[in-house]
Amino acid sequence: MHFAANVDGEELTQIFKQAKPASTRVIIVSKTFGTTETLMNAKAVVNWLKSNGCSDNQVQKALLAVTANPTAAQLFGVTDAQIFPFWSWVGGRFSVWSAVGLCIALQYGFERFMSFLKGAEAIDRHFQATPIEKNVPILMALALLHQQKKYSSTAYAVIPYANALSLFPFWLQQLEMESHGKSVGCGDTPIQNSSPVVFGSVGTNSQHSYFQLLHQGAEIIPVDFIAVREPMSDIPEAVDHHRTLLANCLAQAQALSRGKISEIPNESYPGNKPSNLIILPKLDAFHLGALLALYESRTVALGILWGINSFDQPGVELGKQLSVPIDRALRKDAAIDLQHIDSITSDRITHLKSYFQ
C-alpha cells in the first residue's frame, strides 16, 4: 500500500518504481472529488497505467473512489459499483472511521479494521457517558487550557515511545491545528486561546534534538508521552530494548517534572514542566483506534472550551484560490494577472517562469 498525497511528482516517481501496473488498484480518496492535487495525482496514475500497457478496460477496473460526491467520481471515470460514498458532514481529518478507511481494511483485513473501529467506539462511549472528573479527553483538554492560562504556553510536544507511531504527531498536527488554528470563535468574536503549535517525533530520537529546549528553554511547553507496555519487536533482545525504551520515557517525564538544582546555572533544570503519560497495554488495532479517538474527543472538548468550531477550516482555502492565477501565470507566454497577484509574487513568478518556457 502506497500513499500519494503530495502534488510533488517525486512522491509518485518513488511509488511507480515499486508498483506493478497490471496488478495495481488505485483508490482515489477525495471528499469533494475536486481537490487539485488529488486529481492531478489520479490523472498521472491513469496515464502511468496506460503507458505501461493497461487497456481502457483494465484501467476502469483498477480505479476505485471514496468520496462524498459520487457524481464527480463517475465523471472522472470510476464505475458506480466501485465508488464508496461517505457523508458530506464528515470532515476529512475525522474521516478514517468512514469509507476512507477502506485502504486499512484491504491491507490488514476487515476483522482488524472492525477492531480498530471498536477501539474508537470504546473511547466515544467513555467521552459521552463518563462524569467530567473521570473523563480522560475532557481532563486532557482542561489540562492544556490550564497550561495556556497559567504558563501562556503556545506549543506542546507529543512524543510516542514506539517507532510504529512515528507518523502519529503528523496526524495530530492536522487534527489540532486545522481544527483550531483560528482567532475568531463561534460568535464571530476574537478569542483568547486557540490551538498551540503541535510538534513531536519518536523517542528516543527526539531526546537528541529538541528536548534541550523542553528541559531548559524559557518557554514552558507541555509534553504528551505515549508508551506501549508490550514490545512489538521479535528480535532476541526485544525485552532488553523495550525496558530501556520505557526507562527513557519515564526518566524524561521525571526530569521535566522534578528538574535538578546545580551550583552551575547552566546545568540546572528548573523542573515543574507539565507532561501527561499515556500507556497502551499493546499496540494493536483496537488500542490504535482508541488512541486516535482519544485525541479526537479531546479536540472536540477543546473546541467547546475555546468557543471554536472544530469542524471548518476557512483559512486553508485562500492559498488554494490564489494558486489558480499564479499557476496560469507560470505557463509559457501567459501574462501575469496583476489584479490578483501582488508585485512581490509577480517578481517571483518572473524569476521562476524561465523554466517553463
C-alpha positions, 0 to 999 in steps of 0.5 A: 500500500502506497500513499500519494498525497503530495502534488510533488511528482517525486512522491509518485516517481518513488511509488511507480518504481515499486508498483506493478501496473497490471496488478495495481488498484488505485483508490482515489480518496477525495471528499469533494472529488475536486481537490487539485492535487488529488486529481492531478495525482489520479490523472498521472496514475491513469496515464502511468497505467496506460503507458505501461500497457493497461487497456481502457478496460483494465484501467476502469477496473483498477480505479476505485473512489471514496468520496462524498460526491459520487457524481464527480467520481463517475465523471472522472471515470470510476464505475458506480459499483466501485465508488464508496460514498461517505457523508458530506458532514464528515470532515476529512481529518475525522474521516478514517472511521468512514469509507476512507478507511477502506485502504486499512481494511484491504491491507490488514483485513476487515476483522482488524479494521472492525477492531480498530473501529471498536477501539474508537467506539470504546473511547466515544462511549467513555467521552459521552457517558463518563462524569467530567472528573473521570473523563480522560479527553475532557481532563486532557483538554482542561489540562492544556487550557490550564497550561495556556492560562497559567504558563501562556504556553503556545506549543506542546510536544507529543512524543510516542515511545514506539517507532510504529507511531512515528507518523502519529504527531503528523496526524495530530498536527492536522487534527489540532491545528486545522481544527483550531488554528483560528482567532475568531470563535463561534460568535464571530468574536476574537478569542483568547486561546486557540490551538498551540503549535503541535510538534513531536517525533519518536523517542528516543530520537527526539531526546537528541534534538529538541528536548534541550529546549523542553528541559531548559528553554524559557518557554514552558511547553507541555509534553504528551508521552505515549508508551506501549507496555508490550514490545512489538519487536521479535528480535532476541533482545526485544525485552532488553530494548523495550525496558530501556525504551520505557526507562527513557520515557519515564526518566524524561517525564521525571526530569521535566517534572522534578528538574535538578538544582546545580551550583552551575546555572547552566546545568540546572533544570528548573523542573515543574514542566507539565507532561501527561503519560499515556500507556497502551497495554499493546499496540494493536488495532483496537488500542490504535483506534482508541488512541486516535479517538482519544485525541479526537474527543479531546479536540472536540472538548477543546473546541467547546472550551475555546468557543471554536468550531472544530469542524471548518477550516476557512483559512486553508482555502485562500492559498488554494484560490490564489494558486489558480492565477499564479499557476496560469501565470507560470505557463509559457507566454501567459501574462501575469494577472496583476489584479490578483497577484501582488508585485512581490509574487509577480517578481517571483513568478518572473524569476521562476517562469524561465523554466517553463518556457 
